[in-house]
Amino acid sequence: MRRLPPLHALRAFEAAARHQHFGRAAEELHLDPTAISHQVRKLEDLLGVSLFHRRPRPLRLTEAGAKLFPVLRDAMDRMAAASEEVRQDTRRPLVISMTMAFAAEWFTPRLARLKSETELDITVHADNRPVDLRAGDVDLAIRSREQRGLDEAWFHLFDDRLIAVGTKSFLSQHGHPNRPEDLLRVPLIHYRWTLDHRQSLGWKRWFAEAGCAPGDLSSAGDFSEESVAIQAAVSGLGVALLSECLVADHIGQGDLVRVSEHSLAMPAFWAVRLKDHRRASELDLMISRMKASLGSD
């Protein structure tokens, strides 16, 4: 346990020593000169030494005072700088990284409600490339592949599946399929996954797991960005195999309908932050509200 003199006495001495004047120290600390003098006397009594030569004027540090002053000054400068850094850190927006499709289709439509529920200021970093949380530019990352680092805390948000969807008007033109193999005669929208662990997810695997021989599949369009493939399906270009989480709003609004009950398992969505993040409590609040929002939609 540290044995320290009262901090208010140390603070009074440091201010008086820096200004070489009790009156100016009193103005800085919003006290009167008598209170400053009293606190310095109290410190001198506790230490058993004189810290100032009070006569003749002006005020001068004794040898003991000159030894104590720079240590206190530097310590208080560091405390002030650290306090300001924390204050500024809590004022800046929290930066959340996610894929462009997740940002466009899931997060942004819920952003106003999440900000209202958490009272947090949020900046969205939409990029399909994984970010390095240790760089300090991003506070929270939404990921769909679990690769835990020793300094990271991972929180499961929700599971996901790939489902076949299309518009009612498109299906009325091409006939609503009753079986998975019926989709072999329908124009299909293809999305090319760029991540290695997802490249096997697609129509060929969907048909194979449904017990169908896919052969040569028709193509209504081939896209390298997930959100563009979603918009292609919404526009009625064809039937697409898409994330159930990311098209949930479109299904709820009637923009898309599910074509088959058959689906493919997808990696779950996770929220990731550094274990020792200074604003961990705020990030955890955002994570909890994101999880709750899925059940309340």
N, C-alpha and C positions, 0 to 999 in steps of 0.2 A: 504494500500500500504506500502510495506516495505521501511524503510529508511536505506539504506546501503551505506557505502563508496564505491568508485570505486573498482571493484573486482580485477583489476590489481594491485592496491595499497595494498589490503589485501593479495594478493598472494605474492607480493614482501616482505612484512613484515613477513609472515609466513615462507618463505624460509630463510630469513636472521636470523630469530629467531631460526630456527631449526639448521642452520649451525653455528650460532653465528659468521657470517662472511659475509660481503657484496660481497666479491669476489667470494666465492663458491656459494652463492645464484645466482649471476649473471651467472655463468657457467651453473647452472641447468636450468635457465630460458632463456638461450641464449640471455642475455643482457650484457651490460657493468656495472661495479660497480657504475658508476656515475648515471646510470638510476635507479638502485636499491635504491641508497641513495635518489634520487629525489622522487621516489614513496613513500618511507618511510616518508620523510619530509612532503609530501603532506597529508599523512594519519594522521601524528601527528598534522598538522595544522587543519585538519577537526575535529579531536577529542579534540583538545585543551590540549593535554598532550604529554609528551616525552615518547617514547616507548623503547629507548635504552640509556644507558650510553655509550657515544662514547669515553670518556676519563676518566681515563687512559685505555689503551688497556689491554686485549682484549675486544671486544664488549660484553656488558652485558645488560640484560633486566632490565627495571625499574619495579617498582611495578605494574604500569598500563600495561606494556608490558607483564609481567608474568601472569597477569590475562587474557589478550586477547589471548595470544599465544595458550594455550591448546585447547581452544574452536575452534579457526580457524584450528588448526592442525587436530582435530578429524573430523570437518566438511569436510575438504578437503580430508581426508582419506576416508570418507564415499562416497563423490562424485566420487573419483577415483575408488573405489570398484564397485559402482553402474554403472559407465560408462563402466568398463571392463566387468561386468556381461552382460550388454546390448550388448556390442560388441561381446562377445563370443556367446551370445544367437542368434544373427543374423547370425553368421557364421555357426552354426550347422545345419544339415539337418532338414527339417520339417518332422515329422513322421505322416503318414496317416494310420489309421487303417481301415481294410475292411475284408470281408469274403474271404476265400481262393478262392472261385469260382469267386468272383468279381475281385480279384487281377489277377487271371490267365486269365480270359476270356475277361475282359473289360479294366481294368486299365493298366496292363503291356503292351499290344499292343499299347497303346496310350502314354506311359510314356515318350518316347523320344521326342515326339512332345510337350507334356505338359511342359517338362523341357525347351525345346527350346523357347516356347512361353512365359513362365513366368520367365525364368532365375533363377529358384529355384532349390536347391538341395533337393531331396526327398528320404526318407527312407520308404519302404512299410512294414507295420506291418500286416501280413496276419494271421487272427485268427477268427474262427467263434464265439468266445465268446465276448460279449460286453465289452468294456474297460471303465474305469472310467477316464474321461478327467481331473478331478480335481487332479488326482495323478501326473500329469505333464509329464508323459512319452510319451503321444500321443498328437499331436497338433490338428488333425482333424480326425473325424470318419465318415465313410460312413455307414449309417444305413437304414433299410427298415421298421422300426417300429417307429412311432412318439410317443415318450414319453418325452415330453419337461420338462427339469429342469429349475429352476428359473435362474440359472447362465449360461444357454446354449443358443446359437443362432442357429436356424435351418434354412437351406436353401434347398428348393426343387430342386432336380437335374432333375429327369425325372420319368414319370409313367412307369408301367410295366404290362405285362400280361403273363400268362402261355399259351404257344402254343404247339401244337403237331408237332413234326418234325422227319424226318428220312432221310436216304440217298436214292439217286436215285436208286442205285443198289439193296438195300433192298426192296424198293417198287416195282421194276420191278419183283422181285422174288415172292413177296406176293400179287401183284396186288394193284395198287394205289386206295385207298378208295375214293369213291365219296360222301359218307355220313358219319356222325359220327358213326352210328351203324356198318359200315363196319370195323371199328377198333376193334370190339369185336372178330374178327377172326385173328387178327394180334398179334404177340409176342410184348409185351409192356415192356418198361424199367420203373422200379419204383424207385422213389427217396423218401426216408423217411426223412421228415422234423423233425428236432430236436427242433425247437422253437414251443412252445405251440400254439401261435396264427396262425401258418401255417399248423398245422397237419391235418386240414380238407381239405387242398389243395392237390388234387391228381386226379388220373384217375376216381375214383368213383364219385367224385363231378363233374368232367368234363363231364362224360356221363350223370349224372343226370340232369345237367343244359342244356344238349343238347337234353333232352327228351328221353333218352335211359335207359333201365333197365340193369345195368352193369352185375349183376350176378357174376359168378366166372371169373375173368380176367386172361388171360394168362400172364406168366411172362418170359421175356427174361433176366431178371437180377434185383436184388434189391440192391440199393446202399444207403449209409448213407452220402456220400459227393457229393455235387452238381456238382463239376467240373468233378468227375469221371463218373457221370451219363451222362454228356455232351460228354465226350470222348467215352463212350459206344455207344451213338447214332451215333457219327461221324464214329466209327469203323464198323457200320452196324449191331449192335447186335439186334436192334429193334427200335420201335417208342417210343419216350420219350416226356414227358410233361415238358417243360423247359421254363425258363425266356426268354422272347423275347429280352430283352436288352443283356443278356449274350450270346445268340446264333446269334445275328445280324451279326457278322463278319463271322461266319460259313455259314450263309445263303448267305451273299454277295459273299463269295468265292466259293459257289457251293458245299460245304461239306455237307450241309443239305438243305432240302426243307421243306416247310410248308405243312402239310398233310391235314389240315382242316382249314376253316375260323373261326370255333368255338374256343373260348378261355376263360380263367378264369381271372378275375381281380386279380391283385397282389398288395401288398403294394408298395407305391412309394419309390424311393431311395432318401435319404436325406443326406446332408453334415452337420455335427454338430461341432461346436467349442465353447469354452468358450467366453462369451460376452466380457470379459475384457482381452482377450489374447493379449500379447504385440506385436505379429506379425499378428494381425488381418487383416491388409491390404494385406499382402502377402497371407494369407490363402484365403481371399475373391477373390484375383486374380486367385488363383488356382481353386476355385469353379466356377468362371465365365467361365474359359477356359474349364473346364470339361463339363459344360452345353453346351457351344458352340460346343464342339467336337462332340456331338451327332448329331447335325444338319449338320455338315460338313463331316461326314463319307461317 
